[in-house]
Amino acid sequence: QVQLVESGGGLVQPGGSVRLSCAASGHPLDYYAIGWFRQSPGKEREAVSCISTANGRTYLSDSVKGRFTISRDNVKRTVSLQMNSLKPEDTAVYYCATDTVRCADMMVVPPISIAHWGQGTQVTVSS
């Protein structure tokens, strides 16, 4: 059974940084893409970033390019999202997710079609 557990959220000031981690268990990490999504109150869940656990190729949404970085540690079976230069509009619950799809697809398909999700971690950007 696939399990994803996020950690690292919290309150951060505008311009600050935070690092999220997603610990994956229960599936062969090499065969899945793992992505980060976020959802703000009243808004739809949106893809933020994705990394291919097979070749390490990364994807970032336009809204976070140049500010966020996704990385993986296949030994620790974790995927991290380093978030810099945070803005109030980055405030959201952040979720990691995985499925047997390519990252290019995970970034555009309806989130409801993705099979496995973590419980989410709140990131609040406020002064």
Chimera marker file (.cmm) of the C-alpha trace (Angstrom):
<marker_set name="trace">
<marker id="1" x="0.000" y="0.000" z="0.000" r="1" g="1" b="0" radius="0.5"/>
<marker id="2" x="1.356" y="3.359" z="-1.029" r="1" g="1" b="0" radius="0.5"/>
<marker id="3" x="1.798" y="5.871" z="1.775" r="1" g="1" b="0" radius="0.5"/>
<marker id="4" x="2.926" y="9.466" z="1.475" r="1" g="1" b="0" radius="0.5"/>
<marker id="5" x="3.627" y="11.658" z="4.493" r="1" g="1" b="0" radius="0.5"/>
<marker id="6" x="4.384" y="15.365" z="4.133" r="1" g="1" b="0" radius="0.5"/>
<marker id="7" x="6.243" y="17.473" z="6.665" r="1" g="1" b="0" radius="0.5"/>
<marker id="8" x="7.843" y="20.870" z="6.962" r="1" g="1" b="0" radius="0.5"/>
<marker id="9" x="5.008" y="23.368" z="6.616" r="1" g="1" b="0" radius="0.5"/>
<marker id="10" x="4.426" y="26.346" z="8.851" r="1" g="1" b="0" radius="0.5"/>
<marker id="11" x="4.218" y="30.111" z="9.072" r="1" g="1" b="0" radius="0.5"/>
<marker id="12" x="6.802" y="32.089" z="7.127" r="1" g="1" b="0" radius="0.5"/>
<marker id="13" x="7.204" y="35.772" z="6.326" r="1" g="1" b="0" radius="0.5"/>
<marker id="14" x="7.019" y="37.066" z="2.756" r="1" g="1" b="0" radius="0.5"/>
<marker id="15" x="10.377" y="36.627" z="1.090" r="1" g="1" b="0" radius="0.5"/>
<marker id="16" x="11.237" y="33.763" z="3.388" r="1" g="1" b="0" radius="0.5"/>
<marker id="17" x="11.901" y="30.095" z="2.701" r="1" g="1" b="0" radius="0.5"/>
<marker id="18" x="10.554" y="26.741" z="3.765" r="1" g="1" b="0" radius="0.5"/>
<marker id="19" x="11.395" y="23.181" z="2.818" r="1" g="1" b="0" radius="0.5"/>
<marker id="20" x="8.740" y="20.508" z="2.496" r="1" g="1" b="0" radius="0.5"/>
<marker id="21" x="9.455" y="16.802" z="2.516" r="1" g="1" b="0" radius="0.5"/>
<marker id="22" x="7.413" y="13.857" z="1.318" r="1" g="1" b="0" radius="0.5"/>
<marker id="23" x="8.298" y="10.421" z="2.654" r="1" g="1" b="0" radius="0.5"/>
<marker id="24" x="7.122" y="7.599" z="0.401" r="1" g="1" b="0" radius="0.5"/>
<marker id="25" x="6.628" y="3.984" z="1.364" r="1" g="1" b="0" radius="0.5"/>
<marker id="26" x="4.914" y="0.927" z="0.000" r="1" g="1" b="0" radius="0.5"/>
<marker id="27" x="5.875" y="1.112" z="-3.688" r="1" g="1" b="0" radius="0.5"/>
<marker id="28" x="8.976" y="0.895" z="-5.881" r="1" g="1" b="0" radius="0.5"/>
<marker id="29" x="10.124" y="4.477" z="-6.016" r="1" g="1" b="0" radius="0.5"/>
<marker id="30" x="11.889" y="3.978" z="-9.328" r="1" g="1" b="0" radius="0.5"/>
<marker id="31" x="8.671" y="3.537" z="-11.264" r="1" g="1" b="0" radius="0.5"/>
<marker id="32" x="6.660" y="6.553" z="-10.235" r="1" g="1" b="0" radius="0.5"/>
<marker id="33" x="6.525" y="10.269" z="-10.636" r="1" g="1" b="0" radius="0.5"/>
<marker id="34" x="6.036" y="12.191" z="-7.424" r="1" g="1" b="0" radius="0.5"/>
<marker id="35" x="4.463" y="15.596" z="-7.545" r="1" g="1" b="0" radius="0.5"/>
<marker id="36" x="3.611" y="18.498" z="-5.279" r="1" g="1" b="0" radius="0.5"/>
<marker id="37" x="0.211" y="20.142" z="-5.469" r="1" g="1" b="0" radius="0.5"/>
<marker id="38" x="-1.367" y="22.947" z="-3.496" r="1" g="1" b="0" radius="0.5"/>
<marker id="39" x="-4.845" y="24.122" z="-2.688" r="1" g="1" b="0" radius="0.5"/>
<marker id="40" x="-5.946" y="27.451" z="-1.271" r="1" g="1" b="0" radius="0.5"/>
<marker id="41" x="-9.409" y="28.089" z="0.201" r="1" g="1" b="0" radius="0.5"/>
<marker id="42" x="-11.933" y="28.499" z="-2.575" r="1" g="1" b="0" radius="0.5"/>
<marker id="43" x="-9.501" y="27.447" z="-5.276" r="1" g="1" b="0" radius="0.5"/>
<marker id="44" x="-8.942" y="24.244" z="-7.173" r="1" g="1" b="0" radius="0.5"/>
<marker id="45" x="-5.995" y="22.027" z="-6.388" r="1" g="1" b="0" radius="0.5"/>
<marker id="46" x="-3.130" y="22.832" z="-8.730" r="1" g="1" b="0" radius="0.5"/>
<marker id="47" x="0.102" y="21.147" z="-9.717" r="1" g="1" b="0" radius="0.5"/>
<marker id="48" x="3.222" y="22.902" z="-8.489" r="1" g="1" b="0" radius="0.5"/>
<marker id="49" x="6.088" y="20.581" z="-9.294" r="1" g="1" b="0" radius="0.5"/>
<marker id="50" x="6.942" y="17.019" z="-10.227" r="1" g="1" b="0" radius="0.5"/>
<marker id="51" x="10.030" y="14.832" z="-10.339" r="1" g="1" b="0" radius="0.5"/>
<marker id="52" x="10.593" y="11.613" z="-12.198" r="1" g="1" b="0" radius="0.5"/>
<marker id="53" x="11.952" y="9.082" z="-9.723" r="1" g="1" b="0" radius="0.5"/>
<marker id="54" x="13.486" y="7.144" z="-12.628" r="1" g="1" b="0" radius="0.5"/>
<marker id="55" x="15.593" y="9.834" z="-14.293" r="1" g="1" b="0" radius="0.5"/>
<marker id="56" x="15.283" y="12.851" z="-12.002" r="1" g="1" b="0" radius="0.5"/>
<marker id="57" x="13.740" y="15.145" z="-14.607" r="1" g="1" b="0" radius="0.5"/>
<marker id="58" x="11.869" y="17.968" z="-12.918" r="1" g="1" b="0" radius="0.5"/>
<marker id="59" x="8.877" y="20.098" z="-13.764" r="1" g="1" b="0" radius="0.5"/>
<marker id="60" x="7.732" y="23.371" z="-12.229" r="1" g="1" b="0" radius="0.5"/>
<marker id="61" x="4.606" y="25.409" z="-12.798" r="1" g="1" b="0" radius="0.5"/>
<marker id="62" x="5.106" y="28.897" z="-14.216" r="1" g="1" b="0" radius="0.5"/>
<marker id="63" x="3.984" y="30.478" z="-10.946" r="1" g="1" b="0" radius="0.5"/>
<marker id="64" x="6.891" y="28.991" z="-8.999" r="1" g="1" b="0" radius="0.5"/>
<marker id="65" x="9.699" y="28.802" z="-11.559" r="1" g="1" b="0" radius="0.5"/>
<marker id="66" x="12.836" y="30.452" z="-10.289" r="1" g="1" b="0" radius="0.5"/>
<marker id="67" x="11.628" y="30.233" z="-6.680" r="1" g="1" b="0" radius="0.5"/>
<marker id="68" x="10.902" y="26.559" z="-5.961" r="1" g="1" b="0" radius="0.5"/>
<marker id="69" x="13.127" y="23.533" z="-6.456" r="1" g="1" b="0" radius="0.5"/>
<marker id="70" x="12.139" y="19.877" z="-6.277" r="1" g="1" b="0" radius="0.5"/>
<marker id="71" x="14.629" y="17.147" z="-5.465" r="1" g="1" b="0" radius="0.5"/>
<marker id="72" x="14.675" y="13.478" z="-4.531" r="1" g="1" b="0" radius="0.5"/>
<marker id="73" x="16.660" y="11.171" z="-2.288" r="1" g="1" b="0" radius="0.5"/>
<marker id="74" x="16.118" y="7.622" z="-3.475" r="1" g="1" b="0" radius="0.5"/>
<marker id="75" x="18.008" y="6.172" z="-0.503" r="1" g="1" b="0" radius="0.5"/>
<marker id="76" x="15.811" y="7.946" z="2.044" r="1" g="1" b="0" radius="0.5"/>
<marker id="77" x="12.793" y="7.591" z="-0.268" r="1" g="1" b="0" radius="0.5"/>
<marker id="78" x="11.910" y="11.260" z="0.095" r="1" g="1" b="0" radius="0.5"/>
<marker id="79" x="11.045" y="14.059" z="-2.279" r="1" g="1" b="0" radius="0.5"/>
<marker id="80" x="11.602" y="17.627" z="-1.125" r="1" g="1" b="0" radius="0.5"/>
<marker id="81" x="10.263" y="20.970" z="-2.268" r="1" g="1" b="0" radius="0.5"/>
<marker id="82" x="12.510" y="23.924" z="-1.451" r="1" g="1" b="0" radius="0.5"/>
<marker id="83" x="10.408" y="27.074" z="-1.518" r="1" g="1" b="0" radius="0.5"/>
<marker id="84" x="12.229" y="30.419" z="-1.635" r="1" g="1" b="0" radius="0.5"/>
<marker id="85" x="11.110" y="34.021" z="-2.079" r="1" g="1" b="0" radius="0.5"/>
<marker id="86" x="7.702" y="33.090" z="-0.764" r="1" g="1" b="0" radius="0.5"/>
<marker id="87" x="4.710" y="35.302" z="-1.477" r="1" g="1" b="0" radius="0.5"/>
<marker id="88" x="1.361" y="35.554" z="0.321" r="1" g="1" b="0" radius="0.5"/>
<marker id="89" x="-0.266" y="33.918" z="-2.699" r="1" g="1" b="0" radius="0.5"/>
<marker id="90" x="1.799" y="30.791" z="-2.021" r="1" g="1" b="0" radius="0.5"/>
<marker id="91" x="-0.307" y="30.231" z="1.086" r="1" g="1" b="0" radius="0.5"/>
<marker id="92" x="-1.997" y="26.861" z="0.716" r="1" g="1" b="0" radius="0.5"/>
<marker id="93" x="-2.149" y="23.292" z="1.870" r="1" g="1" b="0" radius="0.5"/>
<marker id="94" x="0.595" y="21.461" z="0.029" r="1" g="1" b="0" radius="0.5"/>
<marker id="95" x="0.153" y="17.822" z="-0.919" r="1" g="1" b="0" radius="0.5"/>
<marker id="96" x="2.470" y="15.280" z="-2.426" r="1" g="1" b="0" radius="0.5"/>
<marker id="97" x="1.040" y="12.712" z="-4.767" r="1" g="1" b="0" radius="0.5"/>
<marker id="98" x="2.139" y="9.777" z="-6.861" r="1" g="1" b="0" radius="0.5"/>
<marker id="99" x="0.777" y="7.620" z="-9.627" r="1" g="1" b="0" radius="0.5"/>
<marker id="100" x="1.923" y="5.455" z="-12.527" r="1" g="1" b="0" radius="0.5"/>
<marker id="101" x="2.051" y="8.399" z="-14.916" r="1" g="1" b="0" radius="0.5"/>
<marker id="102" x="4.775" y="10.534" z="-16.355" r="1" g="1" b="0" radius="0.5"/>
<marker id="103" x="5.474" y="13.898" z="-14.789" r="1" g="1" b="0" radius="0.5"/>
<marker id="104" x="4.430" y="15.658" z="-17.990" r="1" g="1" b="0" radius="0.5"/>
<marker id="105" x="0.997" y="14.140" z="-17.544" r="1" g="1" b="0" radius="0.5"/>
<marker id="106" x="0.819" y="14.616" z="-13.780" r="1" g="1" b="0" radius="0.5"/>
<marker id="107" x="1.311" y="18.357" z="-14.237" r="1" g="1" b="0" radius="0.5"/>
<marker id="108" x="-1.769" y="18.689" z="-16.445" r="1" g="1" b="0" radius="0.5"/>
<marker id="109" x="-4.277" y="15.946" z="-15.634" r="1" g="1" b="0" radius="0.5"/>
<marker id="110" x="-7.158" y="16.657" z="-13.251" r="1" g="1" b="0" radius="0.5"/>
<marker id="111" x="-5.861" y="16.033" z="-9.727" r="1" g="1" b="0" radius="0.5"/>
<marker id="112" x="-8.866" y="13.848" z="-9.013" r="1" g="1" b="0" radius="0.5"/>
<marker id="113" x="-7.416" y="11.282" z="-11.421" r="1" g="1" b="0" radius="0.5"/>
<marker id="114" x="-4.221" y="10.846" z="-9.376" r="1" g="1" b="0" radius="0.5"/>
<marker id="115" x="-4.344" y="7.750" z="-7.198" r="1" g="1" b="0" radius="0.5"/>
<marker id="116" x="-2.232" y="8.400" z="-4.118" r="1" g="1" b="0" radius="0.5"/>
<marker id="117" x="-2.059" y="11.454" z="-1.878" r="1" g="1" b="0" radius="0.5"/>
<marker id="118" x="-0.511" y="12.510" z="1.363" r="1" g="1" b="0" radius="0.5"/>
<marker id="119" x="-2.495" y="14.222" z="4.089" r="1" g="1" b="0" radius="0.5"/>
<marker id="120" x="-1.156" y="17.684" z="3.259" r="1" g="1" b="0" radius="0.5"/>
<marker id="121" x="0.836" y="20.290" z="5.151" r="1" g="1" b="0" radius="0.5"/>
<marker id="122" x="-0.143" y="23.929" z="5.641" r="1" g="1" b="0" radius="0.5"/>
<marker id="123" x="2.147" y="26.706" z="4.444" r="1" g="1" b="0" radius="0.5"/>
<marker id="124" x="1.126" y="30.214" z="5.445" r="1" g="1" b="0" radius="0.5"/>
<marker id="125" x="3.026" y="33.210" z="4.100" r="1" g="1" b="0" radius="0.5"/>
<marker id="126" x="2.203" y="36.254" z="6.158" r="1" g="1" b="0" radius="0.5"/>
<marker id="127" x="3.848" y="39.072" z="8.034" r="1" g="1" b="0" radius="0.5"/>
<link id1="1" id2="2" r="1" g="1" b="0" radius="0.2"/>
<link id1="2" id2="3" r="1" g="1" b="0" radius="0.2"/>
<link id1="3" id2="4" r="1" g="1" b="0" radius="0.2"/>
<link id1="4" id2="5" r="1" g="1" b="0" radius="0.2"/>
<link id1="5" id2="6" r="1" g="1" b="0" radius="0.2"/>
<link id1="6" id2="7" r="1" g="1" b="0" radius="0.2"/>
<link id1="7" id2="8" r="1" g="1" b="0" radius="0.2"/>
<link id1="8" id2="9" r="1" g="1" b="0" radius="0.2"/>
<link id1="9" id2="10" r="1" g="1" b="0" radius="0.2"/>
<link id1="10" id2="11" r="1" g="1" b="0" radius="0.2"/>
<link id1="11" id2="12" r="1" g="1" b="0" radius="0.2"/>
<link id1="12" id2="13" r="1" g="1" b="0" radius="0.2"/>
<link id1="13" id2="14" r="1" g="1" b="0" radius="0.2"/>
<link id1="14" id2="15" r="1" g="1" b="0" radius="0.2"/>
<link id1="15" id2="16" r="1" g="1" b="0" radius="0.2"/>
<link id1="16" id2="17" r="1" g="1" b="0" radius="0.2"/>
<link id1="17" id2="18" r="1" g="1" b="0" radius="0.2"/>
<link id1="18" id2="19" r="1" g="1" b="0" radius="0.2"/>
<link id1="19" id2="20" r="1" g="1" b="0" radius="0.2"/>
<link id1="20" id2="21" r="1" g="1" b="0" radius="0.2"/>
<link id1="21" id2="22" r="1" g="1" b="0" radius="0.2"/>
<link id1="22" id2="23" r="1" g="1" b="0" radius="0.2"/>
<link id1="23" id2="24" r="1" g="1" b="0" radius="0.2"/>
<link id1="24" id2="25" r="1" g="1" b="0" radius="0.2"/>
<link id1="25" id2="26" r="1" g="1" b="0" radius="0.2"/>
<link id1="26" id2="27" r="1" g="1" b="0" radius="0.2"/>
<link id1="27" id2="28" r="1" g="1" b="0" radius="0.2"/>
<link id1="28" id2="29" r="1" g="1" b="0" radius="0.2"/>
<link id1="29" id2="30" r="1" g="1" b="0" radius="0.2"/>
<link id1="30" id2="31" r="1" g="1" b="0" radius="0.2"/>
<link id1="31" id2="32" r="1" g="1" b="0" radius="0.2"/>
<link id1="32" id2="33" r="1" g="1" b="0" radius="0.2"/>
<link id1="33" id2="34" r="1" g="1" b="0" radius="0.2"/>
<link id1="34" id2="35" r="1" g="1" b="0" radius="0.2"/>
<link id1="35" id2="36" r="1" g="1" b="0" radius="0.2"/>
<link id1="36" id2="37" r="1" g="1" b="0" radius="0.2"/>
<link id1="37" id2="38" r="1" g="1" b="0" radius="0.2"/>
<link id1="38" id2="39" r="1" g="1" b="0" radius="0.2"/>
<link id1="39" id2="40" r="1" g="1" b="0" radius="0.2"/>
<link id1="40" id2="41" r="1" g="1" b="0" radius="0.2"/>
<link id1="41" id2="42" r="1" g="1" b="0" radius="0.2"/>
<link id1="42" id2="43" r="1" g="1" b="0" radius="0.2"/>
<link id1="43" id2="44" r="1" g="1" b="0" radius="0.2"/>
<link id1="44" id2="45" r="1" g="1" b="0" radius="0.2"/>
<link id1="45" id2="46" r="1" g="1" b="0" radius="0.2"/>
<link id1="46" id2="47" r="1" g="1" b="0" radius="0.2"/>
<link id1="47" id2="48" r="1" g="1" b="0" radius="0.2"/>
<link id1="48" id2="49" r="1" g="1" b="0" radius="0.2"/>
<link id1="49" id2="50" r="1" g="1" b="0" radius="0.2"/>
<link id1="50" id2="51" r="1" g="1" b="0" radius="0.2"/>
<link id1="51" id2="52" r="1" g="1" b="0" radius="0.2"/>
<link id1="52" id2="53" r="1" g="1" b="0" radius="0.2"/>
<link id1="53" id2="54" r="1" g="1" b="0" radius="0.2"/>
<link id1="54" id2="55" r="1" g="1" b="0" radius="0.2"/>
<link id1="55" id2="56" r="1" g="1" b="0" radius="0.2"/>
<link id1="56" id2="57" r="1" g="1" b="0" radius="0.2"/>
<link id1="57" id2="58" r="1" g="1" b="0" radius="0.2"/>
<link id1="58" id2="59" r="1" g="1" b="0" radius="0.2"/>
<link id1="59" id2="60" r="1" g="1" b="0" radius="0.2"/>
<link id1="60" id2="61" r="1" g="1" b="0" radius="0.2"/>
<link id1="61" id2="62" r="1" g="1" b="0" radius="0.2"/>
<link id1="62" id2="63" r="1" g="1" b="0" radius="0.2"/>
<link id1="63" id2="64" r="1" g="1" b="0" radius="0.2"/>
<link id1="64" id2="65" r="1" g="1" b="0" radius="0.2"/>
<link id1="65" id2="66" r="1" g="1" b="0" radius="0.2"/>
<link id1="66" id2="67" r="1" g="1" b="0" radius="0.2"/>
<link id1="67" id2="68" r="1" g="1" b="0" radius="0.2"/>
<link id1="68" id2="69" r="1" g="1" b="0" radius="0.2"/>
<link id1="69" id2="70" r="1" g="1" b="0" radius="0.2"/>
<link id1="70" id2="71" r="1" g="1" b="0" radius="0.2"/>
<link id1="71" id2="72" r="1" g="1" b="0" radius="0.2"/>
<link id1="72" id2="73" r="1" g="1" b="0" radius="0.2"/>
<link id1="73" id2="74" r="1" g="1" b="0" radius="0.2"/>
<link id1="74" id2="75" r="1" g="1" b="0" radius="0.2"/>
<link id1="75" id2="76" r="1" g="1" b="0" radius="0.2"/>
<link id1="76" id2="77" r="1" g="1" b="0" radius="0.2"/>
<link id1="77" id2="78" r="1" g="1" b="0" radius="0.2"/>
<link id1="78" id2="79" r="1" g="1" b="0" radius="0.2"/>
<link id1="79" id2="80" r="1" g="1" b="0" radius="0.2"/>
<link id1="80" id2="81" r="1" g="1" b="0" radius="0.2"/>
<link id1="81" id2="82" r="1" g="1" b="0" radius="0.2"/>
<link id1="82" id2="83" r="1" g="1" b="0" radius="0.2"/>
<link id1="83" id2="84" r="1" g="1" b="0" radius="0.2"/>
<link id1="84" id2="85" r="1" g="1" b="0" radius="0.2"/>
<link id1="85" id2="86" r="1" g="1" b="0" radius="0.2"/>
<link id1="86" id2="87" r="1" g="1" b="0" radius="0.2"/>
<link id1="87" id2="88" r="1" g="1" b="0" radius="0.2"/>
<link id1="88" id2="89" r="1" g="1" b="0" radius="0.2"/>
<link id1="89" id2="90" r="1" g="1" b="0" radius="0.2"/>
<link id1="90" id2="91" r="1" g="1" b="0" radius="0.2"/>
<link id1="91" id2="92" r="1" g="1" b="0" radius="0.2"/>
<link id1="92" id2="93" r="1" g="1" b="0" radius="0.2"/>
<link id1="93" id2="94" r="1" g="1" b="0" radius="0.2"/>
<link id1="94" id2="95" r="1" g="1" b="0" radius="0.2"/>
<link id1="95" id2="96" r="1" g="1" b="0" radius="0.2"/>
<link id1="96" id2="97" r="1" g="1" b="0" radius="0.2"/>
<link id1="97" id2="98" r="1" g="1" b="0" radius="0.2"/>
<link id1="98" id2="99" r="1" g="1" b="0" radius="0.2"/>
<link id1="99" id2="100" r="1" g="1" b="0" radius="0.2"/>
<link id1="100" id2="101" r="1" g="1" b="0" radius="0.2"/>
<link id1="101" id2="102" r="1" g="1" b="0" radius="0.2"/>
<link id1="102" id2="103" r="1" g="1" b="0" radius="0.2"/>
<link id1="103" id2="104" r="1" g="1" b="0" radius="0.2"/>
<link id1="104" id2="105" r="1" g="1" b="0" radius="0.2"/>
<link id1="105" id2="106" r="1" g="1" b="0" radius="0.2"/>
<link id1="106" id2="107" r="1" g="1" b="0" radius="0.2"/>
<link id1="107" id2="108" r="1" g="1" b="0" radius="0.2"/>
<link id1="108" id2="109" r="1" g="1" b="0" radius="0.2"/>
<link id1="109" id2="110" r="1" g="1" b="0" radius="0.2"/>
<link id1="110" id2="111" r="1" g="1" b="0" radius="0.2"/>
<link id1="111" id2="112" r="1" g="1" b="0" radius="0.2"/>
<link id1="112" id2="113" r="1" g="1" b="0" radius="0.2"/>
<link id1="113" id2="114" r="1" g="1" b="0" radius="0.2"/>
<link id1="114" id2="115" r="1" g="1" b="0" radius="0.2"/>
<link id1="115" id2="116" r="1" g="1" b="0" radius="0.2"/>
<link id1="116" id2="117" r="1" g="1" b="0" radius="0.2"/>
<link id1="117" id2="118" r="1" g="1" b="0" radius="0.2"/>
<link id1="118" id2="119" r="1" g="1" b="0" radius="0.2"/>
<link id1="119" id2="120" r="1" g="1" b="0" radius="0.2"/>
<link id1="120" id2="121" r="1" g="1" b="0" radius="0.2"/>
<link id1="121" id2="122" r="1" g="1" b="0" radius="0.2"/>
<link id1="122" id2="123" r="1" g="1" b="0" radius="0.2"/>
<link id1="123" id2="124" r="1" g="1" b="0" radius="0.2"/>
<link id1="124" id2="125" r="1" g="1" b="0" radius="0.2"/>
<link id1="125" id2="126" r="1" g="1" b="0" radius="0.2"/>
<link id1="126" id2="127" r="1" g="1" b="0" radius="0.2"/>
</marker_set>
